[in-house]
């Protein structure tokens, strides 16, 4: 199913920021900056902000370049991302910490990454996977949390991303940990959307494998979705084949949401997502 979808994350995700840098440290730093700007922000907006920030810094995203830039320059470049004022402060302070404590490079542990302002577990796990090719945990965002609960992978349903991460890591093969985020994020961006999911296009629902299937209402304003053939999509060549047994259950349809009182204030805002 995912192999037929080209989603925003495939061409504008955090792993793409490194390819416009030549210096390895700048590649890792660009990955971290992309992740820090991505919270509460669509990939299209994040990608544009990263490109604009790179241009504002003279054509490269480097620790020294960001530190040297004034706040107004940074804010102007990232002004369309969510919480841009806070993120201007976060990325500037993070760059200073990287220079002073980590030899101007991205740290290689979750604890060190999470000690940076504006960086939470999801960002840390993904940064290590992309920047250092280190597989130490699953990056769980709203898409992964929502979709795995809709599919009934958690018994009982998980209440927050951290519970989702721990449960997934308890049974999902370790070699699939680096891929599950990318796979489900793209699926959630195009098919299993938060509102009005395209169950009519989902093989899991048409085969009776999704306990949360919804009837899809016809709408003239609904965005068209084009499913590419497996041979023509670039995603199929980059992701491993993931086979997970899902047993259909005869039960009422339940869509899980996150209660406000179950999330720490930092999680509600952005950092831990």
C-alpha positions, -999 to +999 in steps of 0.1 A: +000+000+000+027+025+010+048+017-020+020+032-042+021+066-024+044+095-028+038+117+002+053+150+012+077+133+037+092+114+008+105+145-009+105+171+018+111+152+051+140+158+075+162+133+057+162+155+026+178+186+042+213+170+043+215+165+006+220+202-001+251+203+022+286+191+013+303+192+047+293+162+069+288+184+100+266+207+081+246+177+068+240+165+103+232+201+115+207+206+086+190+174+096+186+186+132+174+221+122+148+205+098+135+184+127+134+213+151+114+234+126+091+206+117+070+203+149+034+215+144+044+223+108+037+206+074+066+192+056+061+216+027+064+246+050+094+232+068+112+224+036+107+259+023+118+274+056+150+253+057+158+264+021+152+301+030+173+299+061+201+282+042+200+310+016+200+337+044+231+322+059+250+323+027+242+290+011+250+266+038+234+256+072+263+256+096+266+260+134+289+291+130+267+306+104+236+303+125+253+318+155+266+347+135+231+355+121+209+380+140+175+369+153+157+390+127+174+372+098+165+338+113+129+348+121+123+362+086+135+329+071+115+306+093+085+329+099+059+305+083+066+275+105+046+269+137+059+286+168+085+305+148+094+330+175+101+302+200+120+282+174+142+312+165+153+312+201+156+274+203+178+269+172+200+298+181+206+285+216+210+249+203+237+261+178+256+278+207+254+246+228+267+225+199+296+249+195+305+250+232+298+215+242+298+192+212+326+205+189+301+221+166+285+188+157+252+169+164+254+147+196+253+110+192+230+101+222+194+106+229+201+122+263+225+147+248+201+156+220+172+160+244+193+184+265+191+209+236+163+234+237+133+224+216+144+188+211+123+159+223+125+121+220+110+119+186+134+144+171+163+127+189+156+092+176+151+105+141+182+127+142+203+097+152+188+076+125+193+101+097+225+120+109+245+091+124+227+060+111+221+049+147+191+028+154+183+033+191+145+038+191+114+046+171+105+082+163+068+085+172+048+115+160+011+122+157+008+101+125+024+070+141+004+074+173-029+079+155-025+052+129-012+024+151-041+031+175-066+031+147-052-003+136-056-017+171-019-024+176-021-013+212-041-032+238-053-011+256-050+020+233-019+041+241-025+076+255+006+094+243+035+090+219+058+077+246+035+048+254+031+042+217+069+041+213+075+017+241+048-007+230+060-007+194+096-013+204+085-043+226+074-063+196+083-047+163+116-062+149+145-039+156+156-037+119+122-021+111+125+006+138+142+032+114+115+027+088+082+026+106+081+064+111+087+073+075+062+046+063+034+056+086+039+094+083+035+092+045+005+070+049-010+094+074-004+124+052-022+110+022-045+082+032-051+078+070-055+115+076-067+129+110-100+140+096-118+123+067-094+094+061-095+079+027-106+045+038-120+039+003-084+039-010-069+019+018-063-018+012-065-025+050-101-013+051-112-029+019-098-062+031-115-059+065-082-056+084-088-021+100-111-020+130-115+018+126-127+019+090-151+048+082-175+053+053-160+079+029-184+106+019-183+120-016-171+156-017-164+179-046-138+197-025-119+166-014-083+166-027-077+139-053-053+111-044-032+094-072-018+060-064+012+053-085+021+018-097+048+001-077+072+002-106+069+040-110+072+052-074+105+060-058+094+050-023+092+013-031+129+012-037+139+029-005+117+012+021+119-025+032+089-047+028+070-047+061+047-075+068+027-074+100-001-098+107-033-079+115-063-100+126-098-086+118-120-083+148-158-080+150-162-050+170-176-015+168-156+011+150-135+032+174-113+061+165-088+070+192-080+105+202-056+119+227-072+134+258-059+169+266-053+159+302-031+130+292-004+151+277+023+172+294+022+208+284+055+204+266+041+176+245+010+196+237+031+224+223+057+207+202+090+194+217+082+158+224+063+152+191 
